[in-house]
């Protein structure tokens, strides 16, 4: 699982919506294709939030767990205060992620970001595609490089061309290396 795939709660978003300023009850939900897949009911106070987390199944919703989360406040440089969730491990975090047994920080759940799992080949190919999109070209790295758009300085276009060439060469060489590794594994 990655951070982007996980259900999360964000203390800054809840603060912006006023849930932490005025103690009371509110609900929060996660949807997929406009269908509710999970929700929670929260009782918020200034120093803590009590949660009841529910998952949706074909038989209806059933409670998964109950949890109390501590909220810490730090002063801001130009006035006001900023809220933080306190994870069970002791870290001050903005976001907590749902997992077995409750919400915890990404370190406790062992979550990484999607960008951390991208290979060098994918990263350099994405950079080359981004340059092509910037010039209104297609995503294909085998098509000719797009012409200089009207109004773009020649120096900038030349720089983008150089950056594209470097990224494309690195992407092709990383792809070639991964193909060689695969053929060696298959051959053995």
C-alpha positions in Angstrom: 0.0 0.0 0.0 1.1 3.6 -0.6 0.0 6.8 1.1 -2.1 7.7 -2.0 -4.0 4.4 -1.8 -4.7 4.7 2.0 -7.7 6.3 3.7 -6.4 9.2 5.7 -7.5 12.0 8.0 -5.9 15.4 7.9 -5.8 17.6 11.0 -5.3 20.8 9.0 -8.3 20.1 6.9 -10.5 19.4 9.9 -9.2 22.6 11.5 -9.9 24.6 8.3 -13.5 23.2 8.3 -13.9 24.4 11.9 -14.3 20.9 13.5 -11.5 21.5 16.1 -12.5 25.1 16.9 -16.0 24.3 18.1 -16.1 21.1 20.0 -18.8 18.8 18.8 -19.8 15.8 16.6 -19.2 15.4 12.9 -18.8 12.6 10.4 -16.2 12.0 7.7 -16.5 9.6 4.7 -14.4 8.0 1.9 -16.0 7.3 -1.4 -15.1 5.4 -4.6 -17.1 6.2 -7.7 -19.6 8.2 -5.7 -20.3 5.2 -3.4 -19.4 5.3 0.3 -16.8 2.7 1.2 -16.0 3.8 4.8 -16.9 6.6 7.2 -16.2 7.7 10.7 -18.1 9.5 13.4 -16.0 11.9 15.5 -16.5 13.6 18.8 -14.0 16.5 18.6 -12.5 18.6 21.4 -9.6 20.9 21.5 -7.1 18.4 22.9 -8.5 15.1 21.6 -10.8 13.5 19.0 -12.7 10.3 19.7 -13.4 8.2 16.5 -15.7 5.4 15.5 -14.6 4.0 12.2 -17.0 2.0 10.0 -16.5 0.0 6.8 -19.2 -0.6 4.2 -20.0 -4.1 3.1 -22.7 -5.7 1.0 -24.6 -6.4 4.3 -24.3 -2.7 5.4 -21.9 -0.8 7.6 -20.2 -2.4 10.6 -17.8 -0.8 13.1 -14.2 -1.7 12.6 -12.6 0.1 15.6 -12.9 3.0 18.1 -10.0 5.2 18.8 -9.1 8.4 20.7 -6.5 10.7 19.1 -4.6 13.4 20.9 -4.3 16.8 19.3 -1.4 19.1 20.0 -1.2 22.8 19.3 1.9 24.8 18.4 2.1 28.6 18.1 2.5 30.0 14.6 5.2 32.6 13.8 2.8 35.4 13.0 0.0 34.5 15.5 -2.5 31.8 15.9 -2.0 28.1 16.5 -1.4 25.0 14.3 -2.9 21.6 15.2 -1.1 18.3 15.0 -2.2 14.7 15.6 -0.1 12.9 18.0 0.5 9.3 16.8 0.9 6.5 19.3 4.6 6.4 18.4 5.0 9.9 19.7 5.3 11.7 16.4 3.5 15.0 15.6 1.9 14.5 12.2 -0.6 16.2 10.0 -2.1 13.1 8.5 -3.0 9.7 10.0 -3.8 6.6 7.9 -6.3 3.8 8.5 -4.9 0.4 9.1 -5.6 -2.7 11.1 -6.5 -1.6 14.6 -6.7 2.1 14.0 -5.2 5.3 12.6 -1.4 5.8 12.8 1.3 7.7 10.9 2.7 6.5 7.7 5.9 5.3 9.4 3.9 3.1 11.8 2.0 1.5 8.9 5.1 1.2 6.7 3.6 3.3 3.9 5.6 4.9 1.2 4.7 7.5 -1.4 4.0 6.4 -5.0 6.9 8.4 -6.2 9.3 6.4 -4.0 8.3 3.2 -5.9 9.0 4.5 -9.4 12.0 3.0 -11.2 14.7 5.2 -12.8 13.4 4.2 -16.2 9.8 5.3 -15.4 11.1 8.6 -13.7 13.2 9.6 -16.7 10.5 8.6 -19.2 8.0 10.8 -17.3 10.4 13.7 -17.4 10.8 13.3 -21.2 7.0 13.1 -21.6 6.5 16.2 -19.4 8.8 18.2 -21.7 6.8 16.9 -24.8 3.5 17.9 -23.2 4.9 21.4 -22.4 5.5 21.8 -26.1 2.0 20.5 -27.0 3.5 17.2 -28.3 2.3 13.6 -27.8 3.4 11.4 -25.0 5.1 8.9 -27.3 8.9 9.0 -27.1 9.3 7.5 -30.5 7.5 10.3 -32.4 9.5 13.3 -33.7 10.2 16.0 -31.2 7.5 18.8 -31.3 8.3 22.0 -33.2 9.0 25.2 -31.3 5.7 26.9 -30.4 5.1 30.3 -31.6 6.3 32.9 -29.1 8.8 30.6 -27.3 12.4 31.9 -27.2 14.9 29.9 -29.2 17.2 29.5 -26.1 14.4 28.1 -24.0 13.4 25.6 -26.8 17.1 24.6 -27.2 17.3 24.0 -23.4 14.1 21.9 -23.4 15.5 19.9 -26.4 18.7 19.2 -24.5 16.8 18.2 -21.3 14.6 16.0 -23.4 17.5 14.3 -25.1 19.2 13.6 -21.8 16.0 12.2 -20.2 15.2 10.1 -23.2 18.7 8.6 -23.4 18.6 7.8 -19.7 15.1 6.2 -20.1 16.2 4.1 -23.1 19.4 2.9 -21.4 17.5 2.0 -18.1 14.9 0.2 -20.2 17.7 -1.6 -22.1 19.4 -2.6 -18.9 16.1 -4.0 -17.4 15.5 -6.0 -20.6 19.0 -7.5 -20.4 18.4 -8.5 -16.8 15.1 -10.1 -17.7 16.7 -12.1 -20.6 19.5 -13.2 -18.3 17.0 -14.5 -15.7 14.9 -16.3 -18.4 18.0 -17.8 -20.0 19.3 -19.3 -16.7 
